[in-house]
Amino acid sequence: MPAAPLTPRYAATAAFAPMVLFALAGSDAIGRAVAGHLGIDLAAHEEREFEDGEHKARPLARVAGADVYVLHSLHGGPQASTDDKLCRLLFFLAAVKDAGAARVAAVLPYLCYARKDRRTKPNDPVTTRYVAALFEAVGTDTVVALEVHNESAFENAFRCRSVALSAAPPLVQKVLPLLGDEPLCVVSPDLGGGKRADLFREALQAVIGRPVGNAFAEKHRSAGVVSGELFVGDVQGATCIIVDDLISTGGTLVRAARAAREAGGRRVIACVAHGLFMAGAAEALVDPAIERIITTDSVPPFRLPVGAVREKLDTADAAPLLGEAIRRLHAGEALTDLMAF
């Protein structure tokens, strides 16, 4: 979804405040791409490391009276851990607020701790809610996140404005060249992801102008053990598109792909927002049940070695979607068609 470049008139008058966009270290590439779609330059800032491991970041551009957007993808490695990135982002948001910014928004291609959104054992932490409290404590006005694990839990965790963007638009655009006139079916790898898969299916139908089927695989997880054999949906002779929020070890995708093939699916393509590719993913995803894997560039595939899985990986550009969300936020326009509902 391309974003219209900012015109000088728009930049001077929209929302009665200038727009300033920062991207912290480790998110430089996607930050520059977002800035390019907005027709602006990334604002200058300084980040310093100290001998004892402490860190300092400060804006070098003027932020007083501005609408400030700070982009940072909160995945771990290779230069900094998840916790390091989160802490540095929070400190920078606070520094920008202290410097007089009118409004401050955190733009998160990947939001850490989004999977721990409920208690599953006695005395479990609800970490999503604690992370939300940290953003609010430093004065963040808006949090924008791409394809969170559970959009309802995400929205309920925050008291400030929260925007859960759907990754369906960039993923649909990337998968289109791989499709022909064959029957299509969107598969959710578990019941919990049914809503996400349905959003993708509706977006795909709108683009290709013909019906797309749906199916789901059963999945239960207890003490790290995954089970469930049920597969529901007619995939006979179809290209099956498995839709999920993230790839960790790849086991969930492989289970769903095998189930779809056993049910008569002709091909399987995985469309996943965030490719974490943790230990074991390269070994699992080489499985021939999955023909192609599509992820966005919210997390670079730095953990994935050169080899068979890399060769079947395609990357969808999330910058147009993120840029359009920023543009609309700044202009006070509706975000409804970009969000996960």
N, C-alpha and C positions, 0 to 999 in steps of 0.2 A: 504494500500500500504506500505509494510514493507520497512524500510530503512536499507541498509547494514551498519554494524558497521564500524567505522573508524579504519583502520589499523594504526600502528605506522608510516609506510612509508607515508600513505596518510596525517595523521595529521601533519607531518613535512614538506611536500612539497606542498600540494594543495594550489593554489592561492598564494604561497610563503609567507604566513602569518599564524600564529596559529589561531585556532578557539577558542573563549571564549563565553560561553553561560551563561547568568544570567536569573533568574526568580524572579520577585519582589513579595513581600508579598501578599498573596491572590491568586497567580497563581503558588504556589509551587508544587502542585500535578501534574498538567499538564506539568509543567517545568521539573520535575524529569522524567516523562514518555518520553518527547521529548529527554532529555539527554540520557536516556537509549537506545532509538532507534539509537542515533548517536554514542553510545559506549563511551561517555565521562561523566564527572561529571559536575554538575552545579558549576559555579564559585562562590566563596564566596563574599558576600557583607554585608554591615551594613545598617540597617534602624533604625532611632531614632525618637521618638515622644517627643516634648517639651511641657511644661506646657501650653503655650498659643495656642496650636494647630498646631504650625509649625512642619515641618518634614525635616529630612535630610537623604539622602541615598548616599553611596559612594562605589565604588568597592574596595574590599580587595585583589583581584587577580590582577596580572600584566596585563594591557591592552595595553600598549605602543606598537605600531607596529602590533597589532592584528586585526583580523576581529571579531567584537563584535556583538553578537545577544542578544537582550534584549526582553524577552517574558513577556507579561502582558495582561491579558484579562480585557478589560475596561468596565465591567458591574458593576452596583452599588450593594453595600451591600455584605454580612452582616456587614463586618468590616469597609468598606470605601465607600463613594459615587463615582459615575462615575467621577465627577469633581476632587475629591481627587486623584483617581487613575491616571487620565490623567495628572494632574499637577506633581505628583510624578514621573511618567514615563518620562515626558519631562525633569525634573530636572536631573534625573539619566542619560538619554541619553546625556545631555549636559556635565555632570561631566565626563562621559566616554570619550567623545570627547576631553574635556580639558586635560584629562590624557594621550592623545597621541594615541588613537585608530586610526588605519589606515582607517577602515570603520566601520560604525555603522548602524545596522539594527534593526528596531522595528518589532517584531513578535507578531501579535495581533489575538489571537483566536476569540475575539469579539471586534469589533471597535465601539466605542460609536459615536453618532451623525451622523451615516451613513444614517439614514432615512431622514434627513433634507438636501436634496441635490438640492432643487430648490425652487423658490418662488411660493407660492400658494395664497398669499394675498399681498396687497400693503405694501411695506416696510418690507417684510419678510426677515429674515436672511437666508443666504445660509451657514449653520453652517459647513457642510462638508468641504467647501473651507477654512473656518477660521481654522478648526482643522489642515488641511493640512499645512497651513501657519505656525502654531505653530511648527509642526514637522520639517519643513524646517528651521525655525529660530534657532533651537538648534543644527543644523548641521547633522540631520539624512540623511543618504545616501540612505537607502531603507526602504520602509514600506511594510510589508507582512501582509495581512488580510484575514481571512477565511470567505468566503461567505458574501460579502458585499451586502447591499440592492440593489445597482445599480452599476454594475462594470464600466460602462462608466463614470458615474459621479465621481466615486472614482478615476479612472485613470486620468480624466481631471482636478481634483482638485489639483493634485500633480505635481510639477516640478521635484522633485527627483524621483528615480525609484519606481514604485508602482507595487505590485504583488497581484492580486485578486485570491485567491485559491478557487476552487470549492469544496464544501462539498460532492459532489456526490460520490466519491470513498468510504469514510467510511460509508455513509448512505446506499449505494447499498450493501456493504458487510454485514451490519447488517440486512437488510430486507430480504436477500436471504433465510434464514432458515424458514421464515414465508410464503414462496410462494410454490405453487405446480404446477400442470400442467394446471391449469385453465387459461382462458384468462386474460391478464393484461392490465391495462390502467393507464397512468400517468396523473394526473389532476392538472392543475394550478388553484389556488383559485381566480386568477384575471388575466386580460390580461397582466399587467405589469410583471408578473412572468413567462410568457410563455417561455422565453429563458432559464431560470433556470430549468424549468420542462423538457424542451427538452434536455438539457445537461444530466439530470438524466436519461431520457428515453433512450438516446443513450448509456450511460454507462451500464444501465441494460441490454439492448439488446445485447451488446458486451459480457457480462458475460454469459447470459443464452442461447444465440444463437438462439433466435426466436423473431418474431415481437412483439412489445408492442404498444398498441394504445395510443392516446392522446386526451385530452378533456380540457375544461376550463369553469369556472364559471364566470359570470359577477359580477363586484363589483364596486360600486361608493361610495366615501366617501366625505361628505360635512358637515362641522361644527360638526364633530364627529358622524354623522348619516350615516350608511352604507345601501345601497340599491342595487337593481339589481336582476333580476329573471332569466335571460337567462342562459341556460346550453347547451353547444355544445360538442358533442362527443358521440360515441357509447360505452356505458359501460354495456350493457345488459349481465348479468351473469358473469361479470368480477370482479376481485379483483382490486379495485381502490387505487392508491397510490397518495395521495395529497402531493405535494412538495412545500415548501415555505422556506423563509430565516429565519423567526423567529416566535415564539409564544409569543404574549403579553397577551391579555385577553382570547384568544382562539376563539373569535367570528367568525373570518374569516374562520378558519378550520371547525367549526361546520356548518356554512352555506354551505360551499362547500361539506361537507360530506353528509348532508341531501339532497342536490341537486343531488349528485351522486347516492344515494340510491333510490331517487324518480325516477331517470332515468333508474333504473334497475340494478344498481351495487350490487353485491353479498356481498362484504366485503369492508371496507375502512380502510386503514392504512395511517397514517400521517408520513411523513419523513421531518423533519425540522432541519435546521442547529443549531439554537440557541433557547434554551428553557428559556425564561425570566419568564414565568408563573406569570404575575402580578395579582393584586387583581381581583378576579372573574374567573380566569382561572380554578381553581379546580371545581367550580360549572358548568362552561360551558362545560368542556372537559369530564365530566362524561357522557355526552350524548351517548347513545348506538349506534348512527350512526358511531362513530369512534371506531374500535376494538382495535387497537394498536397505540401507539405514539412512534416515534423514534427521538431522538435528539442527537447531539454530546455533548461531555463534555466541550465545550467551555464556557458554563455557568452552574455551578452546580445547581441542582433543589432545592436549599435551601428554596425557597418560597412555594414549593408545599408540603402540609401536607400529612401525612400518610393517605392512603385511596384508594378509587377506581381508581383515576387517576394515582397515584403512581404505582399501581399494573399493569396498562397497559402501563407503560413507560419503554422503553429500551434505553440504552445509547451507542452510537457509539464512539469509541476511535479515536480522531482526532490527537493524537500524532504521529502516523506513517506518516501521510500526512505532518504535520508541520515539522517533522524531515527530511523527504525527501526533502522538499523545502529548508530547511537550508543547507543540504548537497550539493544540486545542486548549490545553490547560491555561496557557498564557493568554489566549484570546477569549477565554471564558466560554468556549464552545462545548457542545455535547460530546461525550466520549462513549455513548451507549454502544455503538456498533463495533467498538474496539475491545470491549470488556467481556469477561467471562460471566455469564449469568446462568 
